[in-house]
């Protein structure tokens, strides 16, 4: 599996969870600790960037879920 495919899987998972919580990208950013903007969340959700582990952790806190739950994505290939 290509790294870009992994980025897209994780980004889709973040978007799915954000929408389940009824949050806009701006609202998600507002709940996050640290310096991040909605444009960066948009790039992460689209799979166009490689978020750091710290950013993923901050997203999980803002969504009030575990990091494990955030990264729980279905793959058809063994990584």
N, C-alpha and C positions, 0 to 999 in steps of 0.2 A: 504494500500500500504506500502510495506517495504521501509525502508530508502535507501537501496541499489538500489531499482528501481527508486527512486527520483533522486539519484546521477546520474544514467545512463541517465535519461531523460534530466537533466540539462546539463550533459556532451555532450550528442548528440546534444543538441541545440547550445552549444558553438561551437562545431566542425562544424555544419551546417553553422552558421553565419560566422565563420572564413573562411571557404572555399568559401562562397559567396563573401567575400571581397578579395579573392585571396591571402590569407596570409598563410604562413607556420607557424608551431608552434613557430619556432625560431623568425620569423618576428613579430608574435604577442607579444612574450616576449619582443622584442626590443621596441615595442610601449608602453609597460606597465610601470607604475611608481612602484617603490618598488623592493624588492629583490625576484625574482622568476625565475625559470629556465624552460626550455622546458620540462624536465622530469616531473615536477609538472603539467604543462599544459596537458601533455600526460595522466597522472593519472586522472586528472579532467575530460577530455574528455571521458575516458574509464569508468568513474563512479566508480573508485577504491578509491576515497578519497572524503572527505567532505570539499569543499572549504569554507573559511570564507566569511562573507558578504563583508569585505573589498577587498578580492581577486576578488569576483564577480563584485564588483564596478569597480575595476581597469581593469578587462577584458572588461566591458561595455564601459569604456572610450577609451580603445585601439581600440575597434571595432567601436567607434563613434556611439553608440546607447545608449538608456536609459537602466537603470537597469531593468525596467519593460519589455522592449522588449527582453532583454536577458533571463529573467526568464519565458517568455510566452511559456509554454509547454502544449501540449495536454495530458490530463489524462482521463482515462476511469472510474476512481473511484473518489469519493469525498474524499478529504483529511481530 
